[in-house]
Every structure is written in structure tokens, then in C-alpha cells.
Amino acid sequence: MITQFTRRGALRLGLSGLVAPALLRTASAAAEAPVLVELFTSQGCSDCPPADKLAGELAGLPGVQVVSLNVDYWDYLGWHDTLGRPEYSRRQQDYAKARGDGEVYTPQMVINGERHVVGSNRPAVEAAIAAARLRAAQVPVSVATGGGMLDISVGALAGENGTLWVMGIAPQVNVTIARGENAGASLAYHNVVRRLIRVGSWAGAAQGFKLAETALRDGECKSCVAVLQQGQLGRVLGLASLTLS
């Protein structure tokens, strides 16, 4: 069962997860070990703006793929999140179920599908990214376009199985918030997920997938990220991104 949604009380999670200070690795190492950072955020969460800002800073680092997913469960506080979608809330809840800890809160960063930390706690975020480097993606994934289709190639890894997801990304969305906890604020959201598509299952052998580019077109998606995850929603096994024309 999912625990009660909390924000301020969840700050202890990032602190308790920090074993020692950690620095991000060099650009060359990062290029070999891309890390997926998913920020679950909300326009109705007063604790989220520092995490949104940190997401923008992380997005400029080599070997780190940051995406922002706005949840909708804080809408009742007085502001309907203009970017929020129930499928992003479900993804966050499914992560909590898969981990077995039931921890769902904002701002929450999930690192490579495994570890979660408070998204505004920079030392904890950096430590989690550094730890994820030690379990780098093992399966090559590539994305190309042609004939109005996305062609996604996934390599092989014996004994594994997983799920391929594609995210349609808007590079930055600026929002002025009129009501709720952030009333009067103008906030920037970085690498915003505007489409989340489960493309198919992968059984450990090299495999190709196709997806119509129109599935990602909503006028805002400028790039896409293909994510191969262990099982249904586990550790990230492979990752690739592509700029859409």
C-alpha cells in the first residue's frame, strides 16, 4: 500500500541515504555510463522549485539524462498542474511498489530506476548518481528516425528481460502559477515529459522496435528518450536519446 503523500517529512530520506559526499565523475566516464534521473515534481508543491532548478543544472552534465514528470495528486490544494498527468503519478507509485518501500512524495528523484532521494538535496542526488555509475547501463540502445518512424534497436543480455519505454520531451516549459502554494511564482521546468509510451517487452535477445513519430507530436516535444528497464519498471539497463526534426 502506498504511504501517505508527504513532502517536508520526506526530507529525511535524502539525508539518511547519504553515506558520504560524492562528486560526479569526469565527462569521459559519464559518456560511458549514462544515468537516468527522473524528477517527480508538482506546480502545487512549495518544496519543489529548488528541485526544479537543480534538474536544470543536472541536465547540462554529460552522461546524465534528466527528465521531469509532473504529478497530479496535489491538484486539490488549489492549483491544477498544467503539466501534470495521472500516468506520471502512477509511474511514481509503481516505482514505490517495485522497491517495496511505499515512499511517494515530491520533490522525488528516482535514479536509474532504483534509488530515490529528495530532489532538492544536492549532496544526496550527487551521491546517488555516483553510486549509479557503479551499476552502469549494460544493454546498448539506439534510436534513429526514417519514414515517419522511430527505429529503436536494443542489444542482448542473456538471462534478462525488460520493458522499453519512450518519453517525448519538451526542453523547457515556463509556467506562471496563479493559485496554491506557489501562487505568484514563475517557474521553469526542464526536460519535461509530455508523452510516456510503453513500446513493448524485451526478452534478453537483440531486438528492434518501431514507433510512429506522430505518437510524440504535441507541438512541444523536441526530443525523445528510449529507456530499457529491467522487468516492468526496474533498474535502467539501457538508454538513448534523439533530437526530433
Summary of the structure (lengths in Angstrom):
residues: 245
radius of gyration: 17.2
end to end distance: 42.5
largest distance: 52.9
contacts: 832
relative contact order: 0.20
helix: 24%
strand: 37%
